[in-house]
Amino acid sequence: MVREGSAPNFCPPVEEGIVFTFADENDDLVNLEFLGLVLIGEARYGFFFPVTEDAPATSSGEVVVLEVTDLDEEGQPDSFELVDDEAIAATAWEAFKEATKDLYDFE
């Protein structure tokens, strides 16, 4: 089943449980489940859940906010960067929570 967000600024994953592998600042590989993308003005922010043996895809926990820094030729996100600015991350997080309030339970 694919979840659908009702907010016009939200792009949900094409299916639940999609996991991408990223290299962190130390070039260590990290698996992140894609939860969706929020558009704020011209910026795009992706929301991801770190996937481990103890926290598999579709479970819950801390969410990572990454900004889309490049698009491919089809206009799809091609590269991401960790959002360092706490104010921007908080704004993006609030937009994500509002857009997905019918999909996810937030504590």
N, C-alpha and C positions, 0 to 999 in steps of 0.2 A: 504494500500500500504506500502510495506517495502522499506525503503531507502537503497541504496547500495553504499558504499564508494569504490572508485577506488584505493585507496592506499593499498599496501600489509600489512602495519602495522596497519590498522584500522579494528576493529571488530564492525560493526553496531549493534544496537538492533535488535532482531528478529521481532519486530513490533513497530510502533510508539506509543508513549504515555505510555510505561511501567513505572510504578511507584513502587519504593521500599521504605520501611519504615526503617529508621535507628535511632538508639539512639545516641544523641549527647553527648558531654562531661559532660552534666548535667543530662544525662539519659532522656532528653525530646525527644519525638518521632518527627522525621522530615521526611516528604515525599519528595522524590527526583525522578524526571523523568530521566531515563537512556538515555543518548544521544549517547553513544558509548565508545569504549575502544581503546586506542592507546598503541602499544608495542614500547618501546624504550630500545634496548638491552634486558636484562633479565627482566626489570621492565614492569609492566602493570599499566596504569593509566585510571581510569574511569572518565567520564565527566557527570555531573548531573545538572539538573535544579531544584531548590527548588520550589515545588508545594504548592500553598496556594489557598484560596478561590479567592483572587484577581488575582492570576497568575496560572491558571490551566495548566495541562499537554498540551504540544504542543504549548504553548505560548512562549514568549521570555523574557530574562532578564539575570541576573548574573548567571554565571556557576561555579559550585563547582568542584574542581579536587581532586579525592581520589585515593590513591595508593592501588593496590591489595596487601594484606599482606598474604593471604592464599588461596589455591585452594582446591576444593573438590576432591573426588576420580576420577571424570571424567575430571579433569583439568580445571574446570570452577571456576571463582572467587567466593570465599566463605566469605571473610571478607575484609574490606577496612579500610583505615586510612586517615585522612585529611593530605594533603601534606603541611607541615609547611615551608619547604625550598622554598623561593620565586623564586630562580634561577631554581630549578627543576620544580616548577609549571609553570614558564614562558616557559621553554623548552617544557614541555608536552603540554601546551596550543598552542604554535606555531605549533607543530606536529599535534595536533588535527585540528587546523584551516586549515593547508595545506591538510590534509587527507579528510576533509569534505567541502572544498571550493565550491564544486558543490551541496552540500546538504543544507547548512545553509548560511545565510547572516550575516556577522560580521561587526560591526561598528568600 
